[in-house]
């Protein structure tokens, strides 16, 4: 839930309407009061639908608790801290790298909810030379202020696109001759056994549940990072670093060879 001290939050009917109309900064989500009269917020709802902005309804207690004394008028919008890339354009850019000395390396994030993990992943992606990141539009953190802060400038260099359907995204990647590799703790194949010199998109699941079943089933292959301690998996941002730097290691070795 947005908080009033976030720089990327606007509230009130007119303020949210203007944010949607202006389009200077991308509106990431709109939250409205469950009990609000539909006619009062019709313009907001219609414009959000037209712009493809997700809308969620919450009880008054939740909205009041998150915004304190602010006069929210039953509506609040979260503004992205950075611009999202166009998903179709990013897919075409990745496809253009197939067959080149620097084949595409992309990330797909399935339901990452912790903004610090998201920011850390984006920062690692930039350092590892990732060409693009795709995130789910719903039930996942977007490009919030916290994400931007933890990413420490990486959002200026790594394009991040939102998609409504990760399974469809996987099919689009495959159509462009990009291999889709999912990370799963129970996979039979070690992450070092995959040929990361191929065009690749790595898919990582949420902190608690991993990849959703359909996403997992549509991957070309699954890989695991060996764990020898008592815990059964790594933090998702750490896992991203391990996988991406194995890809970078193999690609660097090939270029030197």
C-alpha positions as CSV (number, residue, x, y, z in Angstrom):
1,X,0.0,0.0,0.0
2,X,1.4,3.4,-0.9
3,X,2.5,5.7,2.0
4,X,2.0,9.5,2.0
5,X,5.7,10.2,2.5
6,X,6.7,8.4,-0.7
7,X,7.7,10.9,-3.4
8,X,6.0,8.7,-6.0
9,X,2.5,8.8,-4.6
10,X,-0.4,11.1,-5.5
11,X,-3.9,11.1,-4.0
12,X,-7.2,12.8,-4.4
13,X,-9.5,12.6,-7.4
14,X,-8.2,15.6,-9.4
15,X,-4.5,14.9,-8.7
16,X,-4.8,11.2,-9.8
17,X,-6.8,12.3,-12.9
18,X,-4.1,14.8,-13.9
19,X,-1.4,12.2,-13.4
20,X,-3.2,9.8,-15.7
21,X,-4.0,12.4,-18.3
22,X,-0.5,14.1,-18.4
23,X,1.4,10.9,-19.0
24,X,4.7,12.6,-18.0
25,X,5.4,9.9,-15.4
26,X,3.9,6.4,-15.7
27,X,1.1,5.6,-13.3
28,X,1.9,2.2,-11.9
29,X,-1.3,1.4,-10.0
30,X,-4.4,3.1,-8.7
31,X,-6.0,2.1,-5.4
32,X,-9.6,3.1,-4.6
33,X,-11.9,2.8,-1.7
34,X,-14.1,-0.3,-1.8
35,X,-17.1,1.8,-0.7
36,X,-16.5,4.7,-3.0
37,X,-19.4,5.5,-5.3
38,X,-18.6,4.3,-8.9
39,X,-20.0,7.5,-10.5
40,X,-17.7,9.7,-8.3
41,X,-14.6,7.9,-9.6
42,X,-15.9,6.9,-13.0
43,X,-13.4,9.2,-14.8
44,X,-10.5,7.8,-12.9
45,X,-11.6,4.2,-13.5
46,X,-12.2,4.8,-17.2
47,X,-8.9,6.5,-17.8
48,X,-7.0,3.9,-15.8
49,X,-8.6,1.2,-18.0
50,X,-7.8,3.1,-21.1
51,X,-4.2,3.4,-20.1
52,X,-3.9,-0.2,-18.9
53,X,-3.2,0.8,-15.3
54,X,-4.1,-1.9,-12.7
55,X,-6.8,-0.9,-10.2
56,X,-7.3,-2.4,-6.8
57,X,-10.0,-1.8,-4.2
58,X,-9.3,-1.8,-0.5
59,X,-11.3,-1.2,2.7
60,X,-11.3,2.3,4.2
61,X,-9.3,1.2,7.2
62,X,-6.4,0.1,4.9
63,X,-6.5,3.4,3.0
64,X,-6.7,5.6,6.1
65,X,-3.9,3.6,7.8
66,X,-1.6,4.0,4.9
67,X,-2.3,7.7,4.2
68,X,-2.8,9.0,7.8
69,X,-4.5,12.4,7.8
70,X,-4.2,12.9,4.1
71,X,-7.4,13.9,2.3
72,X,-7.2,11.1,-0.2
73,X,-10.9,11.3,-1.4
74,X,-10.9,7.5,-1.8
75,X,-8.3,7.3,-4.4
76,X,-4.5,7.1,-4.5
77,X,-2.0,6.4,-7.4
78,X,1.5,5.2,-7.3
79,X,3.8,6.7,-9.9
80,X,6.7,4.7,-11.3
81,X,10.1,6.0,-10.2
82,X,11.4,5.3,-13.7
83,X,10.0,4.8,-17.2
84,X,9.1,1.3,-18.3
85,X,10.4,0.1,-21.6
86,X,7.9,-1.1,-24.3
87,X,7.8,-4.9,-24.1
88,X,7.4,-5.4,-27.8
89,X,10.3,-3.1,-28.6
90,X,12.5,-4.8,-26.0
91,X,11.7,-8.2,-27.5
92,X,12.7,-6.9,-30.9
93,X,15.9,-5.5,-29.5
94,X,16.7,-8.9,-28.0
95,X,15.9,-10.7,-31.2
96,X,18.3,-8.4,-33.1
97,X,21.2,-9.7,-30.9
98,X,20.6,-13.4,-31.9
99,X,23.5,-14.6,-34.0
100,X,25.8,-11.7,-32.9
101,X,29.0,-11.9,-30.8
102,X,26.9,-10.5,-27.9
103,X,23.7,-12.7,-27.9
104,X,20.7,-11.6,-25.9
105,X,20.7,-12.2,-22.1
106,X,17.4,-11.3,-20.4
107,X,15.7,-11.7,-17.1
108,X,12.0,-12.7,-16.4
109,X,10.8,-12.1,-12.9
110,X,7.8,-14.0,-11.8
111,X,6.1,-12.3,-8.8
112,X,9.0,-10.6,-7.0
113,X,7.3,-8.7,-4.2
114,X,10.2,-7.3,-2.1
115,X,11.4,-3.9,-3.6
116,X,14.8,-4.4,-2.1
117,X,15.2,-7.7,-3.9
118,X,14.0,-6.2,-7.1
119,X,16.4,-3.3,-6.8
120,X,19.3,-5.6,-6.1
121,X,18.4,-7.8,-9.0
122,X,18.3,-4.9,-11.4
123,X,21.6,-3.6,-10.1
124,X,23.2,-7.0,-10.6
125,X,21.6,-7.3,-14.0
126,X,23.3,-4.1,-15.1
127,X,26.6,-5.2,-13.8
128,X,26.3,-8.5,-15.6
129,X,25.4,-7.0,-18.9
130,X,21.8,-8.1,-19.1
131,X,20.0,-6.6,-22.1
132,X,16.5,-6.4,-20.6
133,X,14.3,-7.3,-17.7
134,X,10.6,-8.3,-17.8
135,X,8.3,-8.2,-14.8
136,X,4.8,-9.3,-14.2
137,X,2.2,-6.5,-14.1
138,X,0.2,-7.8,-11.3
139,X,1.0,-9.3,-7.9
140,X,4.6,-8.0,-8.1
141,X,6.5,-4.9,-7.1
142,X,7.1,-2.3,-9.8
143,X,9.6,0.4,-10.2
144,X,9.0,2.1,-6.9
145,X,11.2,4.6,-5.2
146,X,12.7,1.9,-3.0
147,X,13.6,-0.2,-6.1
148,X,15.2,2.8,-7.7
149,X,17.2,3.6,-4.6
150,X,18.5,0.1,-4.2
151,X,19.2,-0.3,-7.9
152,X,21.7,2.7,-7.4
153,X,21.3,4.1,-10.9
154,X,21.0,0.8,-12.8
155,X,17.5,1.8,-14.0
156,X,19.1,4.4,-16.2
157,X,20.8,1.6,-18.2
158,X,18.7,-1.6,-18.0
159,X,15.4,-1.5,-19.8
160,X,12.6,-2.9,-17.6
161,X,9.2,-3.8,-19.3
162,X,6.0,-5.0,-17.7
163,X,3.9,-7.7,-19.2
164,X,0.4,-9.0,-18.3
165,X,1.1,-12.7,-19.1
166,X,4.5,-14.3,-18.5
167,X,3.5,-17.5,-20.3
168,X,2.8,-15.5,-23.4
169,X,6.1,-13.7,-22.9
170,X,7.9,-17.0,-22.9
171,X,6.3,-18.0,-26.2
172,X,7.4,-14.7,-27.7
173,X,10.9,-15.2,-26.6
174,X,11.0,-18.7,-28.1
175,X,9.6,-17.4,-31.3
176,X,12.6,-15.1,-31.5
177,X,15.0,-18.1,-30.9
178,X,15.8,-17.2,-27.3
179,X,16.1,-20.1,-24.9
180,X,14.1,-19.8,-21.7
181,X,15.7,-21.2,-18.6
182,X,13.8,-21.4,-15.3
183,X,15.5,-21.5,-11.9
184,X,14.1,-24.2,-9.6
185,X,15.5,-25.8,-6.5
186,X,14.4,-29.3,-7.5
187,X,15.7,-29.1,-11.1
188,X,17.9,-32.0,-12.2
189,X,20.3,-29.9,-14.2
190,X,23.0,-27.8,-12.4
191,X,23.2,-24.2,-13.6
192,X,26.8,-24.8,-14.7
193,X,25.7,-27.5,-17.0
194,X,23.7,-25.2,-19.3
195,X,25.3,-23.6,-22.3
196,X,24.9,-19.9,-21.4
197,X,26.6,-18.8,-24.6
198,X,23.2,-19.4,-26.3
199,X,20.6,-16.6,-26.5
200,X,19.0,-16.9,-23.1
201,X,16.3,-15.5,-20.8
202,X,16.5,-16.5,-17.2
203,X,13.2,-16.7,-15.2
204,X,13.3,-16.4,-11.4
205,X,10.3,-17.0,-9.2
206,X,9.0,-15.2,-6.1
207,X,10.7,-15.2,-2.7
208,X,8.3,-17.6,-1.1
209,X,6.8,-19.8,-3.9
210,X,9.2,-19.9,-6.8
211,X,8.0,-20.0,-10.4
212,X,4.3,-20.4,-11.0
213,X,3.4,-23.8,-12.4
214,X,2.5,-22.6,-15.9
215,X,5.6,-20.5,-16.1
216,X,7.7,-23.4,-15.0
217,X,6.1,-25.8,-17.5
218,X,6.7,-23.5,-20.4
219,X,10.4,-23.0,-19.8
220,X,12.8,-24.9,-22.2
221,X,14.7,-26.2,-19.2
222,X,15.1,-25.8,-15.5
223,X,18.4,-25.4,-13.6
224,X,19.3,-25.4,-9.9
225,X,22.1,-23.8,-7.9
226,X,23.6,-26.4,-5.6
227,X,23.1,-25.7,-1.9
228,X,25.1,-27.5,0.8
229,X,23.9,-25.8,3.9
230,X,20.8,-26.5,6.0
231,X,18.6,-24.1,4.0
232,X,17.1,-25.3,0.7
233,X,17.5,-22.2,-1.4
234,X,19.2,-18.8,-1.9
235,X,17.7,-15.4,-1.7
236,X,16.3,-14.6,-5.1
237,X,18.6,-11.6,-5.7
238,X,21.6,-13.7,-4.8
239,X,20.4,-16.5,-7.1
240,X,20.1,-13.9,-9.9
241,X,23.8,-13.0,-9.3
242,X,25.0,-16.6,-9.4
243,X,23.1,-17.4,-12.6
244,X,24.0,-14.2,-14.4
245,X,27.7,-14.4,-13.6
246,X,27.9,-18.0,-14.7
247,X,26.4,-16.8,-18.0
248,X,29.0,-14.0,-18.1
249,X,31.8,-16.4,-17.2
250,X,31.0,-18.8,-20.0
251,X,30.5,-16.0,-22.6
252,X,33.8,-14.4,-21.6
253,X,35.6,-17.7,-21.9
254,X,34.2,-18.2,-25.4
255,X,35.2,-14.8,-26.5
256,X,38.8,-15.3,-25.2
257,X,38.9,-18.7,-26.8
